[in-house]
Amino acid sequence: MDVRGTVAEGFEPVRDAFVRNFEVLGDRGAAVAVYRDGRKVVDLWGGTRDADGTEPWTEDTAQIVRSATKGVAAAVPLLLHQRGLLDLDAPVGSYWPEFKAGGKERILVRDLLAHRAGIPALDRGLTPAEAADGVSGPRAVAAQRPFWEPGTGHGYHAQTYSWLLSELVLRVTGRTLGSVLAEDIAEPLGVDFWIGLPEAEAEAGRVGRVAPVDPPESAGMLRTRPRRNVSEAYADPGSLTRRAFAAIDPLPDENAPAYRAAELPASNGIGTARALARFYGATIGVVEDGARIFTPATTGLAAREHSSGPDRVLVVNTRFGAGYMLHGPASPLLSPASFGHPGRGGSLAFADPEAGIGFGYVTNALAKSVTADPRAQALVRALRSAL
């Protein structure tokens, strides 16, 4: 495998693990980047730009990262909170009056971020066109009655997170979440990450195509099987698990230009591993040229546990901060101090304030993993060994 890029002295184990992902675990095109104490120490890429193609992955190749988008999107409401524009302890309905319908008048902004709002699914799934139109999704979640008493438990809002966050940000700022991200975070930070791919970037041809893959036989024991209750939840059309992931039905074509151009903060962010690593590095400190996103207080808010225990959607124990998944058995990160978000199928990005780490991994080979992909975990273990 022709892996390109740079690795600082002492971080060679990450390169070794990255190569092994191609040789043993079935990666086709991928990139990994790491910032430590604001300085880039790993920046690697390899394979093909398209999961089913032959053109090489280049230094600036970007990919859709699915739910790893959520961690980047969460920075927008937290930044608004940091600026005094959004109160996390205020009812969502105080900003978005229509949201009060169906017994949701007491749901707090903090509940939305921590997956405690009780609306991970819809009574009727939206078509891909409806999901992307900017109107149907917010209208549907505003009308939806909660599936449990809000604030009394948590469950992963796999798709509805898009419309909850996007409409809240629109009501507070008059701007879309994607535009706030672009203008207030991505551009000042100098990172290539978009929620709503601009036409110019789409025409530039730097975004690769993703495709589902099965792990090769060489993966051996790493072809793990989920617990029976988890498998049954995903297989049962009536389960909250299945309904949460089917809030967009049928599933959209993630390579379609219209899908990439839409703003879906739960699932369709597009960017580079380098952008994710730099972004997370800037959530915990100053990176290279002096850029920073969060104050120490906001960093603490992101990493502070808001939800923990049985997840009513994922059917495993999960932990969430204010918009971020936290380290735990279902989603191992670098250490208990870490906060970030995996993407179903492989991508992973996180920060670790104690170790000073910003990490990003993106892939075009979408496996069946939900929160703990073997390729991403191999890279995290290698990084841990290098520290």
C-alpha beads as a LAMMPS data file, in Angstrom:
LAMMPS data file: protein, C-alpha beads

387 atoms
386 bonds

1 atom types
1 bond types

-500.0 500.0 xlo xhi
-500.0 500.0 ylo yhi
-500.0 500.0 zlo zhi

Masses

1 110.0

Atoms # bond

1 1 1 0.000 0.000 0.000
2 1 1 1.352 3.392 -1.034
3 1 1 0.664 5.489 2.056
4 1 1 1.617 9.143 1.779
5 1 1 1.965 12.018 4.185
6 1 1 3.981 12.720 7.303
7 1 1 4.407 11.344 10.803
8 1 1 6.337 13.069 13.583
9 1 1 8.956 11.082 15.463
10 1 1 7.346 8.824 18.034
11 1 1 4.034 8.491 16.168
12 1 1 5.180 5.750 13.779
13 1 1 2.773 3.214 15.381
14 1 1 -0.126 5.191 13.907
15 1 1 1.347 4.819 10.432
16 1 1 1.858 1.088 10.974
17 1 1 -1.766 0.673 12.053
18 1 1 -2.970 2.745 9.107
19 1 1 -1.096 0.504 6.657
20 1 1 -2.464 -2.603 8.372
21 1 1 -6.005 -1.282 7.943
22 1 1 -5.540 -1.637 4.196
23 1 1 -3.666 -4.912 4.295
24 1 1 -5.854 -6.734 6.821
25 1 1 -9.034 -4.838 7.646
26 1 1 -10.276 -3.963 4.180
27 1 1 -9.816 -0.203 3.906
28 1 1 -9.963 1.051 0.315
29 1 1 -9.388 4.769 0.651
30 1 1 -8.782 6.602 3.918
31 1 1 -6.927 9.329 5.774
32 1 1 -5.919 9.892 9.390
33 1 1 -4.599 13.013 11.099
34 1 1 -3.592 13.891 14.646
35 1 1 -2.854 17.192 16.357
36 1 1 -1.044 17.233 19.668
37 1 1 -0.833 20.398 21.751
38 1 1 -1.879 22.390 18.702
39 1 1 0.743 20.928 16.375
40 1 1 0.070 18.473 13.552
41 1 1 1.950 15.224 14.228
42 1 1 0.197 12.767 11.887
43 1 1 -1.154 13.464 8.388
44 1 1 -1.538 10.305 6.278
45 1 1 -3.637 9.163 3.327
46 1 1 -3.761 6.224 0.971
47 1 1 -5.829 4.011 -1.296
48 1 1 -8.352 5.192 -3.853
49 1 1 -10.534 8.287 -3.812
50 1 1 -13.619 6.193 -4.605
51 1 1 -14.339 2.994 -2.676
52 1 1 -15.175 1.291 -5.978
53 1 1 -12.680 3.145 -8.192
54 1 1 -9.015 3.348 -9.124
55 1 1 -8.055 7.044 -8.930
56 1 1 -5.681 7.646 -6.003
57 1 1 -6.700 9.394 -2.812
58 1 1 -4.823 12.699 -2.805
59 1 1 -3.769 15.119 -0.112
60 1 1 -6.982 17.146 -0.347
61 1 1 -9.512 14.323 -0.889
62 1 1 -12.632 14.797 1.239
63 1 1 -15.325 12.288 2.183
64 1 1 -18.747 12.170 3.774
65 1 1 -18.352 11.232 7.447
66 1 1 -21.940 10.346 8.391
67 1 1 -22.584 10.803 12.131
68 1 1 -19.111 12.146 12.815
69 1 1 -20.841 15.256 11.445
70 1 1 -22.730 15.567 14.737
71 1 1 -19.636 16.512 16.718
72 1 1 -18.761 19.324 14.325
73 1 1 -22.371 20.504 14.157
74 1 1 -22.612 20.620 17.960
75 1 1 -19.898 23.266 18.005
76 1 1 -22.362 25.745 16.488
77 1 1 -24.913 25.852 19.359
78 1 1 -22.064 25.711 21.873
79 1 1 -20.406 28.676 20.174
80 1 1 -23.721 30.550 20.299
81 1 1 -23.947 29.719 24.001
82 1 1 -20.379 30.935 24.477
83 1 1 -21.363 34.240 22.852
84 1 1 -24.387 34.628 25.115
85 1 1 -26.909 34.085 22.320
86 1 1 -28.258 30.680 23.401
87 1 1 -29.165 29.518 26.906
88 1 1 -28.732 25.760 27.242
89 1 1 -31.139 25.713 30.183
90 1 1 -33.906 27.536 28.334
91 1 1 -36.849 25.627 26.836
92 1 1 -36.411 24.995 23.133
93 1 1 -39.890 26.453 22.685
94 1 1 -38.692 29.860 23.873
95 1 1 -36.718 30.117 20.627
96 1 1 -38.963 27.928 18.456
97 1 1 -42.607 28.297 19.628
98 1 1 -44.014 25.610 17.301
99 1 1 -41.802 23.042 19.015
100 1 1 -43.965 23.152 22.159
101 1 1 -46.636 20.995 20.481
102 1 1 -47.260 17.451 21.662
103 1 1 -46.073 17.892 25.231
104 1 1 -42.597 19.209 24.437
105 1 1 -42.852 22.570 26.144
106 1 1 -40.389 21.610 28.908
107 1 1 -37.630 20.207 26.694
108 1 1 -34.455 22.194 27.215
109 1 1 -31.789 23.065 24.674
110 1 1 -29.446 20.936 26.758
111 1 1 -31.784 17.962 26.248
112 1 1 -31.508 18.262 22.467
113 1 1 -27.724 18.225 22.595
114 1 1 -27.589 15.250 24.973
115 1 1 -30.135 13.062 23.108
116 1 1 -32.665 13.376 25.950
117 1 1 -35.499 15.039 24.028
118 1 1 -37.410 11.795 23.409
119 1 1 -37.946 12.312 19.676
120 1 1 -35.387 10.073 17.935
121 1 1 -37.987 8.857 15.410
122 1 1 -41.003 10.108 13.480
123 1 1 -44.484 8.675 13.094
124 1 1 -43.856 8.908 9.339
125 1 1 -40.399 8.796 7.854
126 1 1 -39.438 11.574 5.451
127 1 1 -38.386 10.989 1.877
128 1 1 -34.819 12.031 0.998
129 1 1 -36.218 15.104 -0.773
130 1 1 -38.276 16.095 2.280
131 1 1 -35.338 15.476 4.610
132 1 1 -33.228 17.896 2.603
133 1 1 -35.710 20.691 1.887
134 1 1 -35.095 22.570 5.152
135 1 1 -38.814 22.754 5.985
136 1 1 -40.332 19.274 6.242
137 1 1 -37.865 17.987 8.855
138 1 1 -38.274 20.849 11.351
139 1 1 -42.035 20.759 10.864
140 1 1 -42.128 17.007 11.532
141 1 1 -40.073 17.096 14.747
142 1 1 -42.055 20.097 15.990
143 1 1 -45.303 18.147 15.601
144 1 1 -43.963 14.829 16.915
145 1 1 -45.000 13.603 20.356
146 1 1 -42.070 12.293 22.446
147 1 1 -41.496 8.535 22.679
148 1 1 -40.631 8.898 26.386
149 1 1 -40.895 11.644 28.964
150 1 1 -38.197 14.131 27.917
151 1 1 -35.270 14.415 30.276
152 1 1 -35.914 11.058 31.998
153 1 1 -33.631 8.985 29.798
154 1 1 -31.680 9.163 26.587
155 1 1 -31.677 7.566 23.157
156 1 1 -29.586 8.330 20.115
157 1 1 -31.335 10.796 17.770
158 1 1 -29.677 9.354 14.671
159 1 1 -31.515 11.400 12.029
160 1 1 -33.839 13.796 13.847
161 1 1 -30.768 15.504 15.335
162 1 1 -30.405 17.200 11.918
163 1 1 -33.696 19.060 12.079
164 1 1 -33.597 19.756 15.814
165 1 1 -30.237 21.522 15.658
166 1 1 -30.656 23.177 12.284
167 1 1 -33.993 24.814 13.135
168 1 1 -32.836 25.887 16.596
169 1 1 -29.788 27.625 15.114
170 1 1 -31.934 29.230 12.398
171 1 1 -34.377 30.609 14.985
172 1 1 -31.557 32.035 17.125
173 1 1 -29.385 33.530 14.368
174 1 1 -31.453 33.812 11.202
175 1 1 -28.700 31.799 9.488
176 1 1 -28.489 28.123 8.663
177 1 1 -26.248 25.913 10.759
178 1 1 -24.121 25.160 7.706
179 1 1 -23.518 28.846 7.035
180 1 1 -22.609 29.570 10.676
181 1 1 -20.191 26.644 10.587
182 1 1 -18.621 27.874 7.342
183 1 1 -18.334 31.542 8.279
184 1 1 -17.647 31.425 12.016
185 1 1 -15.678 28.189 12.424
186 1 1 -14.368 26.567 9.249
187 1 1 -13.129 29.688 7.470
188 1 1 -11.375 31.304 10.476
189 1 1 -9.883 27.941 11.401
190 1 1 -8.855 27.166 7.837
191 1 1 -10.439 23.715 7.658
192 1 1 -12.080 21.913 4.756
193 1 1 -15.346 20.770 6.282
194 1 1 -18.867 21.488 5.074
195 1 1 -22.432 20.756 6.090
196 1 1 -23.963 21.546 2.731
197 1 1 -21.268 21.075 0.093
198 1 1 -20.765 24.293 -1.942
199 1 1 -21.206 23.983 -5.676
200 1 1 -17.613 25.059 -6.303
201 1 1 -16.276 22.249 -4.124
202 1 1 -18.588 19.736 -5.771
203 1 1 -17.348 20.783 -9.197
204 1 1 -13.721 20.583 -8.082
205 1 1 -14.053 16.806 -7.915
206 1 1 -12.204 16.396 -4.620
207 1 1 -14.981 14.502 -2.832
208 1 1 -14.731 10.736 -3.212
209 1 1 -17.525 8.201 -3.485
210 1 1 -18.428 6.018 -0.520
211 1 1 -19.676 2.438 -0.765
212 1 1 -20.627 -0.362 1.665
213 1 1 -18.043 -3.119 2.145
214 1 1 -17.769 -6.370 4.052
215 1 1 -14.614 -7.074 6.090
216 1 1 -12.236 -9.453 4.308
217 1 1 -11.564 -12.975 5.527
218 1 1 -8.118 -11.750 6.606
219 1 1 -9.812 -9.760 9.352
220 1 1 -10.341 -13.068 11.177
221 1 1 -11.711 -12.624 14.682
222 1 1 -12.264 -8.922 14.042
223 1 1 -15.452 -9.852 12.159
224 1 1 -17.353 -9.216 15.374
225 1 1 -21.030 -9.923 15.902
226 1 1 -23.336 -7.632 17.858
227 1 1 -25.164 -8.939 20.894
228 1 1 -28.441 -10.702 20.172
229 1 1 -30.646 -7.973 21.635
230 1 1 -28.875 -5.373 19.496
231 1 1 -29.307 -7.454 16.338
232 1 1 -32.976 -8.011 17.110
233 1 1 -33.551 -4.284 17.642
234 1 1 -32.091 -3.426 14.245
235 1 1 -34.044 -6.221 12.560
236 1 1 -37.461 -5.363 14.072
237 1 1 -39.284 -2.786 11.869
238 1 1 -41.338 -1.681 14.877
239 1 1 -38.436 -1.102 17.248
240 1 1 -37.382 2.390 18.208
241 1 1 -33.916 1.505 16.945
242 1 1 -35.087 0.690 13.448
243 1 1 -37.496 3.631 13.365
244 1 1 -34.806 6.098 14.455
245 1 1 -32.500 5.136 11.606
246 1 1 -35.478 5.060 9.212
247 1 1 -36.523 8.648 9.883
248 1 1 -35.375 9.142 6.289
249 1 1 -37.021 6.447 4.180
250 1 1 -35.799 5.164 1.806
251 1 1 -32.174 5.735 2.666
252 1 1 -30.668 8.517 0.526
253 1 1 -27.926 8.082 -2.039
254 1 1 -24.988 9.556 -0.166
255 1 1 -23.064 10.146 -3.386
256 1 1 -25.862 12.140 -5.025
257 1 1 -25.108 15.850 -5.583
258 1 1 -28.457 16.899 -4.099
259 1 1 -27.781 14.991 -0.878
260 1 1 -24.286 16.411 -0.530
261 1 1 -25.577 19.951 -1.073
262 1 1 -28.242 19.615 1.640
263 1 1 -27.644 20.653 5.241
264 1 1 -28.145 17.612 7.475
265 1 1 -26.107 18.184 10.643
266 1 1 -26.692 14.608 11.796
267 1 1 -25.261 12.825 8.829
268 1 1 -23.919 14.499 5.695
269 1 1 -20.874 16.508 6.728
270 1 1 -18.022 16.307 4.230
271 1 1 -14.407 16.959 5.041
272 1 1 -10.856 15.750 5.421
273 1 1 -9.255 13.914 8.315
274 1 1 -6.896 16.882 8.632
275 1 1 -9.860 19.221 9.054
276 1 1 -11.405 17.053 11.766
277 1 1 -8.155 16.747 13.713
278 1 1 -7.509 20.489 13.527
279 1 1 -11.120 21.267 14.445
280 1 1 -10.984 19.092 17.568
281 1 1 -7.536 20.446 18.445
282 1 1 -9.083 23.913 18.398
283 1 1 -11.891 22.856 20.757
284 1 1 -9.360 22.190 23.528
285 1 1 -6.640 24.776 22.901
286 1 1 -4.780 26.920 20.424
287 1 1 -3.653 25.319 17.156
288 1 1 -0.565 26.371 15.190
289 1 1 -1.401 29.887 14.000
290 1 1 -3.329 30.916 17.109
291 1 1 -6.809 29.743 16.168
292 1 1 -9.186 28.454 18.839
293 1 1 -12.922 27.692 18.937
294 1 1 -13.930 27.140 22.558
295 1 1 -13.062 28.841 25.801
296 1 1 -11.995 26.452 28.592
297 1 1 -15.503 26.706 30.053
298 1 1 -17.098 25.602 26.803
299 1 1 -14.605 22.760 26.437
300 1 1 -15.639 21.583 29.882
301 1 1 -19.284 21.758 28.883
302 1 1 -18.685 19.594 25.817
303 1 1 -16.860 16.948 27.843
304 1 1 -19.151 16.936 30.890
305 1 1 -21.458 13.923 31.102
306 1 1 -25.102 14.786 30.500
307 1 1 -26.467 11.323 29.621
308 1 1 -25.273 7.851 30.571
309 1 1 -26.555 4.314 30.851
310 1 1 -28.961 2.306 28.674
311 1 1 -29.532 3.981 25.329
312 1 1 -33.149 3.492 24.223
313 1 1 -32.148 3.483 20.549
314 1 1 -28.701 1.904 20.346
315 1 1 -29.637 -0.721 23.001
316 1 1 -26.216 -0.494 24.659
317 1 1 -24.854 1.782 27.372
318 1 1 -23.775 5.142 25.951
319 1 1 -22.529 8.442 27.335
320 1 1 -23.088 11.921 25.926
321 1 1 -21.926 15.397 26.789
322 1 1 -23.450 18.538 25.292
323 1 1 -23.550 17.322 21.702
324 1 1 -20.659 14.887 21.924
325 1 1 -20.377 11.167 22.505
326 1 1 -18.068 10.415 25.413
327 1 1 -15.602 7.577 25.934
328 1 1 -17.185 4.272 26.965
329 1 1 -17.443 0.584 26.030
330 1 1 -19.825 1.265 23.146
331 1 1 -17.616 3.974 21.676
332 1 1 -14.034 3.759 22.959
333 1 1 -12.048 6.950 22.426
334 1 1 -8.565 7.739 23.699
335 1 1 -9.364 8.041 27.422
336 1 1 -12.230 8.856 29.812
337 1 1 -11.482 12.547 29.170
338 1 1 -12.204 12.296 25.436
339 1 1 -15.222 13.723 23.617
340 1 1 -16.107 13.433 19.941
341 1 1 -18.246 11.357 17.617
342 1 1 -18.011 8.247 15.440
343 1 1 -19.693 7.924 12.070
344 1 1 -21.614 4.782 11.222
345 1 1 -19.455 2.756 8.865
346 1 1 -16.040 3.850 10.081
347 1 1 -15.213 7.538 10.474
348 1 1 -14.167 8.853 13.886
349 1 1 -13.097 12.198 15.299
350 1 1 -12.500 13.376 18.848
351 1 1 -10.560 15.560 21.241
352 1 1 -8.767 14.569 24.411
353 1 1 -8.063 17.637 26.572
354 1 1 -5.823 15.777 29.011
355 1 1 -3.543 14.432 26.276
356 1 1 -3.877 17.555 24.110
357 1 1 -5.079 15.449 21.173
358 1 1 -7.279 16.237 18.180
359 1 1 -7.939 13.133 16.049
360 1 1 -9.643 12.563 12.698
361 1 1 -10.106 9.438 10.565
362 1 1 -12.216 9.246 7.408
363 1 1 -12.833 6.333 5.053
364 1 1 -14.831 5.619 1.922
365 1 1 -15.261 1.917 2.734
366 1 1 -18.407 1.859 4.858
367 1 1 -18.499 -1.197 7.100
368 1 1 -21.431 -2.399 9.230
369 1 1 -20.057 -0.847 12.407
370 1 1 -22.114 1.771 14.247
371 1 1 -19.948 3.198 17.028
372 1 1 -16.706 1.177 17.240
373 1 1 -15.207 0.352 13.858
374 1 1 -12.150 -1.985 14.032
375 1 1 -10.085 0.253 11.716
376 1 1 -10.675 3.385 13.761
377 1 1 -10.080 1.498 16.991
378 1 1 -6.770 0.134 15.682
379 1 1 -5.626 3.693 15.028
380 1 1 -6.737 4.849 18.487
381 1 1 -4.832 1.997 20.156
382 1 1 -1.740 2.867 18.127
383 1 1 -2.041 6.517 19.111
384 1 1 -2.410 5.573 22.750
385 1 1 0.770 3.502 22.560
386 1 1 2.652 6.465 21.064
387 1 1 1.794 8.882 23.867

Bonds

1 1 1 2
2 1 2 3
3 1 3 4
4 1 4 5
5 1 5 6
6 1 6 7
7 1 7 8
8 1 8 9
9 1 9 10
10 1 10 11
11 1 11 12
12 1 12 13
13 1 13 14
14 1 14 15
15 1 15 16
16 1 16 17
17 1 17 18
18 1 18 19
19 1 19 20
20 1 20 21
21 1 21 22
22 1 22 23
23 1 23 24
24 1 24 25
25 1 25 26
26 1 26 27
27 1 27 28
28 1 28 29
29 1 29 30
30 1 30 31
31 1 31 32
32 1 32 33
33 1 33 34
34 1 34 35
35 1 35 36
36 1 36 37
37 1 37 38
38 1 38 39
39 1 39 40
40 1 40 41
41 1 41 42
42 1 42 43
43 1 43 44
44 1 44 45
45 1 45 46
46 1 46 47
47 1 47 48
48 1 48 49
49 1 49 50
50 1 50 51
51 1 51 52
52 1 52 53
53 1 53 54
54 1 54 55
55 1 55 56
56 1 56 57
57 1 57 58
58 1 58 59
59 1 59 60
60 1 60 61
61 1 61 62
62 1 62 63
63 1 63 64
64 1 64 65
65 1 65 66
66 1 66 67
67 1 67 68
68 1 68 69
69 1 69 70
70 1 70 71
71 1 71 72
72 1 72 73
73 1 73 74
74 1 74 75
75 1 75 76
76 1 76 77
77 1 77 78
78 1 78 79
79 1 79 80
80 1 80 81
81 1 81 82
82 1 82 83
83 1 83 84
84 1 84 85
85 1 85 86
86 1 86 87
87 1 87 88
88 1 88 89
89 1 89 90
90 1 90 91
91 1 91 92
92 1 92 93
93 1 93 94
94 1 94 95
95 1 95 96
96 1 96 97
97 1 97 98
98 1 98 99
99 1 99 100
100 1 100 101
101 1 101 102
102 1 102 103
103 1 103 104
104 1 104 105
105 1 105 106
106 1 106 107
107 1 107 108
108 1 108 109
109 1 109 110
110 1 110 111
111 1 111 112
112 1 112 113
113 1 113 114
114 1 114 115
115 1 115 116
116 1 116 117
117 1 117 118
118 1 118 119
119 1 119 120
120 1 120 121
121 1 121 122
122 1 122 123
123 1 123 124
124 1 124 125
125 1 125 126
126 1 126 127
127 1 127 128
128 1 128 129
129 1 129 130
130 1 130 131
131 1 131 132
132 1 132 133
133 1 133 134
134 1 134 135
135 1 135 136
136 1 136 137
137 1 137 138
138 1 138 139
139 1 139 140
140 1 140 141
141 1 141 142
142 1 142 143
143 1 143 144
144 1 144 145
145 1 145 146
146 1 146 147
147 1 147 148
148 1 148 149
149 1 149 150
150 1 150 151
151 1 151 152
152 1 152 153
153 1 153 154
154 1 154 155
155 1 155 156
156 1 156 157
157 1 157 158
158 1 158 159
159 1 159 160
160 1 160 161
161 1 161 162
162 1 162 163
163 1 163 164
164 1 164 165
165 1 165 166
166 1 166 167
167 1 167 168
168 1 168 169
169 1 169 170
170 1 170 171
171 1 171 172
172 1 172 173
173 1 173 174
174 1 174 175
175 1 175 176
176 1 176 177
177 1 177 178
178 1 178 179
179 1 179 180
180 1 180 181
181 1 181 182
182 1 182 183
183 1 183 184
184 1 184 185
185 1 185 186
186 1 186 187
187 1 187 188
188 1 188 189
189 1 189 190
190 1 190 191
191 1 191 192
192 1 192 193
193 1 193 194
194 1 194 195
195 1 195 196
196 1 196 197
197 1 197 198
198 1 198 199
199 1 199 200
200 1 200 201
201 1 201 202
202 1 202 203
203 1 203 204
204 1 204 205
205 1 205 206
206 1 206 207
207 1 207 208
208 1 208 209
209 1 209 210
210 1 210 211
211 1 211 212
212 1 212 213
213 1 213 214
214 1 214 215
215 1 215 216
216 1 216 217
217 1 217 218
218 1 218 219
219 1 219 220
220 1 220 221
221 1 221 222
222 1 222 223
223 1 223 224
224 1 224 225
225 1 225 226
226 1 226 227
227 1 227 228
228 1 228 229
229 1 229 230
230 1 230 231
231 1 231 232
232 1 232 233
233 1 233 234
234 1 234 235
235 1 235 236
236 1 236 237
237 1 237 238
238 1 238 239
239 1 239 240
240 1 240 241
241 1 241 242
242 1 242 243
243 1 243 244
244 1 244 245
245 1 245 246
246 1 246 247
247 1 247 248
248 1 248 249
249 1 249 250
250 1 250 251
251 1 251 252
252 1 252 253
253 1 253 254
254 1 254 255
255 1 255 256
256 1 256 257
257 1 257 258
258 1 258 259
259 1 259 260
260 1 260 261
261 1 261 262
262 1 262 263
263 1 263 264
264 1 264 265
265 1 265 266
266 1 266 267
267 1 267 268
268 1 268 269
269 1 269 270
270 1 270 271
271 1 271 272
272 1 272 273
273 1 273 274
274 1 274 275
275 1 275 276
276 1 276 277
277 1 277 278
278 1 278 279
279 1 279 280
280 1 280 281
281 1 281 282
282 1 282 283
283 1 283 284
284 1 284 285
285 1 285 286
286 1 286 287
287 1 287 288
288 1 288 289
289 1 289 290
290 1 290 291
291 1 291 292
292 1 292 293
293 1 293 294
294 1 294 295
295 1 295 296
296 1 296 297
297 1 297 298
298 1 298 299
299 1 299 300
300 1 300 301
301 1 301 302
302 1 302 303
303 1 303 304
304 1 304 305
305 1 305 306
306 1 306 307
307 1 307 308
308 1 308 309
309 1 309 310
310 1 310 311
311 1 311 312
312 1 312 313
313 1 313 314
314 1 314 315
315 1 315 316
316 1 316 317
317 1 317 318
318 1 318 319
319 1 319 320
320 1 320 321
321 1 321 322
322 1 322 323
323 1 323 324
324 1 324 325
325 1 325 326
326 1 326 327
327 1 327 328
328 1 328 329
329 1 329 330
330 1 330 331
331 1 331 332
332 1 332 333
333 1 333 334
334 1 334 335
335 1 335 336
336 1 336 337
337 1 337 338
338 1 338 339
339 1 339 340
340 1 340 341
341 1 341 342
342 1 342 343
343 1 343 344
344 1 344 345
345 1 345 346
346 1 346 347
347 1 347 348
348 1 348 349
349 1 349 350
350 1 350 351
351 1 351 352
352 1 352 353
353 1 353 354
354 1 354 355
355 1 355 356
356 1 356 357
357 1 357 358
358 1 358 359
359 1 359 360
360 1 360 361
361 1 361 362
362 1 362 363
363 1 363 364
364 1 364 365
365 1 365 366
366 1 366 367
367 1 367 368
368 1 368 369
369 1 369 370
370 1 370 371
371 1 371 372
372 1 372 373
373 1 373 374
374 1 374 375
375 1 375 376
376 1 376 377
377 1 377 378
378 1 378 379
379 1 379 380
380 1 380 381
381 1 381 382
382 1 382 383
383 1 383 384
384 1 384 385
385 1 385 386
386 1 386 387
